[in-house]
Amino acid sequence: MFKPKLKGKYVAIVAMGKSQLDYHMSISHSKEYDEVWAINSMCAVIKPDRVFILDPVSRFFETNDAGPQTKVLCKTLPKLKCPIYSCELDKRVPSLKLYPLEEVVQKTSCGYLNNTIAYAIAFALYKEVAGISLYGADFSYTTSVHFGELGRGCCEFWLAKCMAQGIDVSIAATSPMLDTNIPEKEKLYGYHRLENPPVVYLKDGELEITNFSEVQFEEEKPFGVSGRKDIPAIFGPPEPERY
């Protein structure tokens, strides 16, 4: 299936955390993306242009290691027509493509990739997209805090590399990624203890810093670190998910 060049395009990456609901809200409010990329079993929920599943798909067909994702992926993957990037090919899934690992590592000068979402973000950097809207990448765990910290740290690292290259980064309003769901007054550690703390905000496309009392925010919920106003969701905090 032919896919157009991604350079200069705006993509949504949708993972399985609870802030995926912000994506559905954005679609219902007429927000558009040049492409939408699904992480793992989100490919059974949304209409993806690309899918990223870095585990060998044999994991789903031959084991129950993926838990509740197993059945839906076994049913969905063979039917998908869009590219599905993974670490190996499998004749049971005709649309599988090998993730361009060597090319991504060489172009980005980095091999720090410890979860599937990070691979998708690195792919976006490799393809020189103009903007990323990230949904469902929450990494909030009560039973495996270490795993959550590793995944979130790796994704935030790649998001920083994207921002350093001028890629517009927007995070789901309810996601903890890049502290997006933290109240404005609490974002700057240390200063958050002051009665009228300084806050960082976007004005005319540039970051400004001033005291909280002097800034009029349009919404109580933050919209994302680089200012693209994704529609905030009205749901509760993220629940544990693995990627």
N, C-alpha and C positions, 0 to 999 in steps of 0.2 A: 504493500500500500504506500503510495507516494506521500511524502510529507514535505511541506514547504520549508524553506530556511527559517531558522528561529531568530536570527540576529535582528535585534530591534523590536521583538515581539514581547507582549505581556502574557505571562502564564500564571495559572493558578495551580498550586500543588496541594492536593487534598489527601490528608492522612486520616487515621481512624480515631483520633482523640475526640473528645466531646466538642471542641471548638470547630469541628467539621460543620456543625450546625450554622455557624456564621457564613459558611460558603453557601448553603442552601438558602439562607436568608438573603444573601447578596444576589443570587440568581432570581429569587422571587421579587427583588426590587430592581430588576432590569440591568444589573451589572453584567458586563460582557468581558470576556477574555479571548485572546487570540488562540490559546490552547489551554486545555485542562488536563492535568496529569494526576493519575490515581496511584496511591501507595497501597500495595497488597490488595486486600479484599474490598477496598473502596471501589475497585473496578466493577464490582457487582451492584453498586449503589448509584453511581453517577455515570455519565456518558463521557468516557475519557478519550483524549486524543493520543495519549501515551500512558503506559503502565510501567511501574517500577516494582519488581519483585526480585530482590537480589538473592534470596534463597533458591537453591535448585528446586524446580517445580516437582521433582520426584518426591520431595518432602511431603507434598500434599496428596499425591496419588498413592504413595506407598507406606505412609506412616500417619499417625494422628498427632504428631509433634506440634502441629499448628493449632491444635484445639478446635475451637468453634469456627475458625476460618477454613478448615479442611474441606468440608462438604461444599460450601458455596464456591470455593476456588476450583475444585474438581469439576463443578458444573459449569462455571463461567469461562475459565481460561481457554478451553478448546474452541469456544464460539467467538472469541474476540477477534476482530479484524485489524485493530490498531497495533502498533509495535509494543511488545512487552519485553522490557530489558531485564536480563537476568545474567547469571554467571555461567550458565551452560544451556545448550539446546536440548530439546526433548521432542520427539516426533508426536507426542500426544498433544502438544500445543503448537500448532503451525505458525502462529504469529510471534513466536519467541525470537528475540535478537540478542546477540551477545552485547553486553554493556561495553562501550569503548574504553575499557579501563586504562590501557596504555596511553591512549590519546589524551584522556582526561588528566591523568597524573602528570604527563609531560607538559601539557599546556598550562596547568594550574600550579605546577611545581609542588605538588602535595599529594600524599597518599594516606591522609588521616580520614578514614572512612569506616565508621563502626556501626552504621545502621542504614536502612534503606532510604530514609528521607534525606540523609546527607548525600547519598549517591545522586538523588534527583536534583538537589541544590547544586552539587558540583557539575552535573550535566548542564544545568541552566547557565552556569558560569562559563563552562566550556563552549557553549553555543552562543554566548554573548547576547543573551536576552536583554530587553530593556527594563523589565520589571518582573518581580515575583510577588504573588499574593499567597501566603502560606496559611493553610487551615488544617486543623486536626493534629498538629504537631505539638502536643501538650507535655509529654514526658513527665507526668505526675503520678508517682507510684507510692503506694503505702506498704507493699510487700517486697519490693525490690528497688529500694532507693538508689543503690549504687548503679544499677542498670539505667535508671531514669536520668541520673546525673551524667553518665557517660554519653547517652544519646543526645540529650539537650546540649551538652557542651560541644559535641561535634557539629551539630546543626548550627549553633550560634557562631562557631568558628567559620563555617562556610558562608553563612549569611554576612559576616563581617568582611570576608574576602569579596563577596559580591558587591557590597556597599562601597568598598575601596575602589572597585572598578566602575563605579557610577551607576550600578544597577539599583533601581528603585525597589525597596523592600517594604512590604506591608504585611503585618501579622494579624491574624484573627483577633478581634477585640477581647475575646474571653480567654485567650491563650496566655500561659505564663512565659512562653518563649520571648526572650529579650525583655522580660518583665513588663510585657504589654498590658497585662491585666492589673498591674499594681497602680493604686491611686497616684495621681500626679504629685501630691505632697510627700509621698513616701519613696519616690524613685531614687533620689540622691541620698545614699547612706551617710549618716552623720548629720547632714542638714535636716533630715526628716524629723529630728528631735527638736528642731526649733519651732517656735510658735508660728512664724511666718516664713517658711523655708523657700529657698530659691527653687524654681522649676524650669525645665527646658521645654520649649514649645516651638512650633513651626509658624513662621510669619513670612508671607510672600516667598515661600520656597526656601527660606534660610532658617537655621536653628537660632533661637534667641534664648536668653536666660534672664529671668527677673524674679522678683518675689511673688509668691502665690497670690497674694491679695491684689496684685496689679494686673493679673491676667484674667480675661473673661473667656472661659472655655465654652465651646458650643455644646459639648455633651459631657456627661459625667464619666462615660467610658472612653478610654483612649482608642485611637483609630489605627495605630501602627506607627512604627518608628520613623518612617520617612514621609508620612503625611497623606498617603492615598486613603481616602475615606471609605473603607469597607463598612458595610452596614453592621452595627453591633447586634449581637444576639441577646436574647432575654433569658437565657437558660442558666443553669447552675454551674458549679465548678467542674473541671475535667475529671473524668474517671480514668483509672489505669488502663492503658492499652499497650500492646507491644507492636513493634514495627520490624 
